[in-house]
């Protein structure tokens, strides 16, 4: 969520400002502050200003375009991804340069801000996505349906793995040379079970986390999916004997299932965070 947006000339004058939240910040005060801090950073460590984090968690992001000699600054929420903000600020400066290629009269540019408002609003609208309870529930439902479908899809493969394992064990000839054969066959069978579990949880958890819309929600979805999978396996066990094996699989591979589900849910939410901003809450909108 971008609360405030500023474009600043090379001389440190604010030539564009846009407030999306209830704020009385003076654009020239902000531009002067950024110029002073930026100069201090260059003198102290030889590098320009990029980001300032506030006590509330909100962030002041700064992007300087060397070719355009312009700086874009945005006050954004703590949830917004820094790389996404940098890309958006870069695009805003690019669009600003197209509309105002002549910036010799910087004093008059701020009065023409309304001409650029529509461009900024549309650009931010295309790069913003809601993260509410509805999206969280949608992520759960879609991910759960996919998880259930994949469980059903892999049932034949599971049957084949069980039958192959049983036939190999029954066909063993007792003797010194066959002591390690059961361990070998069980290792292969165990690997097949692990692959089935991973194949079920990777796409479903990832998709659910992406739809839910955030890294934190993605982690919670990963936890919920484990208990959903246990319930699904128990229901399957009522109608098919092979369902009991799913229950045992989940119990045996709890660490694998939980780590896979939570990690993929987190990565799905991270991708969403990386591709879309958070909307400005209604209570602080202008």
N, C-alpha and C positions, 0 to 999 in steps of 0.2 A: 504494500500500500504506500503510494507516494503522497505525502501530506502537502509538501511544498516543492516547487520546481523553480530553478533560476538559471538564466543564461547570462554569463558575465564576459565582458570584453577583455582584451588583453591588458587594458589599462586599469582594470578593476571596477568598471562601472556596470551595474546591472542593466541589461538591455532587454530582458524579458523576465517576467515572474508570473507564476500561477499558483494560487492556493486552492487545494482541494479539501482542506479541512478548516475548521474555525480557528483562524490564526490572525494575529495582528503584527507579524514580523515585518520589519522594514527591509525592503530588498537591497537598498544601498548600504544599510548596516551589515547585512549578511555578506554582501560582496566585499566590503571593506575588511570584514573579519577574515574571510577566506583568503584575501590577498595577503593580509598580514601573517596568518598562520602558514600559508604556502611559502612565503618568502623566508619565514623562520625555519621551516622544514628543509628548504634548499640550502640555507646557510649552515644549519646544524648537522644534517646528515647527507646533504647532497642529493636529496630526492624530493619530489613534489608531494603534495598532500593527496591522499586517496580516500581515507575514511576516518571518521570520528564517531566513536560509540558513546552514547549518553547513558546516564545512570538508569533511565527508564528502559533501556534496551534499544530505543530508537537509534537510527544511524544517519549520519550526514555523509553522503557519498559524493565524491568529486571526480569528474572526468574531464581531462584537458586534451583537446584535439590540437596537436602541434601544427598540422597543415592549415587548419581554419583559424588558429589563434583565438579559440573560444573555449570557455570553461562552462560545463553544465554541472549544477549542484542540485541534489535532491535530498530532502529529509524524508526518510522511509521507515517503515516498521521493522522490528527486529527479525520478523519471520522471512522477509524478502531476501532472495539469494543475491549476494554481491555481484556475481558474474552476470546475472540477468540484468541487474540494475545498470551495470557498466555498458552492456549491449544496447539497452534502451536509451541511455543518455547519449551514447554515440550516434544512434539513429536520429534522435531529436536534434542534435547539432547539425547533422547532415541535412535534415529537412529545413532547418532554420536558414542554413546557407543558401538553399535553393530559393527561398522566398525573399530573403534579404541579402542578396549578394553584395550590395553596397552598404558598408557599415561605417562610412567615414563620419557621418553625423550621429554619433552614439547617443547624444542627448535626446534626440527625437524618436529613437527606436522604441523606448519603453512605452511611449504613448500609442504605439501601433501594435501593442500586445494582442489585442482582440483578433487581429488578422491571423495570428498564429495559434489561437486557442483551439480552433476546430481540429487542426492537425494534431496537436498534442492530445486532445481528448480522444480522438479516434485511435491514435497509436497506443495509448494506454489501455483503452477499452479492448483492443485486440490482444493485449498482453496481460489481461487480468482474468482470474477465474475465482468463483466462489468456493469457500471452504466452510460449509455449514453441516448441520446434522443430516439434512437431506442427502448431500453428497456422500457423507460417511455411510449412511444406510444403503445408498445405491452401490457403493463400493463393496459392502458386505454381501449384498444380495447377488450381484453379478459375479463376484469372486467365488461365493459359495456354490452357485449354480455351475460354474466352470469346474470347481473342485469335485463336485458330485458327478459331473459328466466324465471327467478324467478317471475317477475311481471306477465308474462303470465301464469305461473304455478299456481299462487295463485288466479287468477281470479275466478275460481269456488268457492273457499273457501270464497272469498269476497262476491260473490253473495248470498251464503248460509247465511252468517252473516247478510247481508242487509235484506233478506227476513224474517229471524227469528226475527230480531229487529222490522220490520214493523208489522209483524203478532202479536207480543206481545203487541205492542202499540195499535193496532186496537182492540185487544181483551180485553183491560182493561175495567173494569166496574167502572164508575165514582162514587166516594164515599170517605169518610174520610180514609178508609183503603188502598186506592190506590194512595194516594198523593206521596209517595216515590217510588212507583213501576217504573214510567218512569225514575227516576234518577238511580235506580238499573239496569234497562235494558240497559240504555245508558252507564253505567259504564262497563257492560259486553261487549257491542258492541265496546266501545272505546278500551278496552283491546285487543280484537281480532284484531282491526285495527293496534294497536301498535305492536303486535306480528308479523303480516304480514310484516310490514315495516322493523322490525328488522331482520326477517328471510331473507328478500331480500338483505339488505345492509351488513350484517355481512360477508357472504362468498365472495361477489363480491368485497367489499372494501378491505378485507384482501388479497385476491388473487392479486388484482391490485397493492396494496402496495408492496407485496412480489416480483412481477415481475418487478416493477419499480426499486426496489433495495435499497431504503434508507428510513430512517424515515422522512426526510424532504419532499421527493417526495410523500411519502404515505399520508402525511397531505394534500398536494395540490390535490391529487387524490380524497380524501374525499370531498373536496369543489366542485371539478368539477363534481363529481357523483351526488351531490344534484341537480345541474342545468340540468344535463343529465336526471335525473329522472323526473324533471318537464317537460322537453321537451317530453320525452317518454309518460308521462301521457297525455299531450296535444294532441299528435298524436293519442293515443288510444281513446281519447274522440271524435275524428272525426269519428271513425268507430264504437265505442261502447259507449253507454251512460254511462256505468259504469266507463269509463275512467275519467269522471268528478270527480268521487269520489276519485280517486287517487290524482288528483290535490288538492282537498280540504284536503285530508289526509296529504299531504306533507306540505301544508300551515299551518294547525293546529298544526302539530307535527314538525315544523321546528327545534326547539332546539333538540328534540330527534333524528331526522334524521341526522342533522349535527354532533352532538356529536358522534353518533354511527358510521357514515361514516368516520369521521376524525380519531377517536380513532382506528378503525379497520384497516384503511389504514396505520396509524402510526405503529401499532403492526405488520402488515405484513412486512413493511419496516425494523422494528427492528429485526424481525426474520432473514431477509436476511443479515442485518448487523452483526447479531450474528453468522451466519453460513459461511459467505464469506468475504474475504478481498477486498479492492479496488485495482484495478490494478495501477501500476506506470504509470503516464502520459507519453505519447510518447516524449514530449519535454524535459523531465529530465531523460529519460532512457539512459544507456550507449550506 
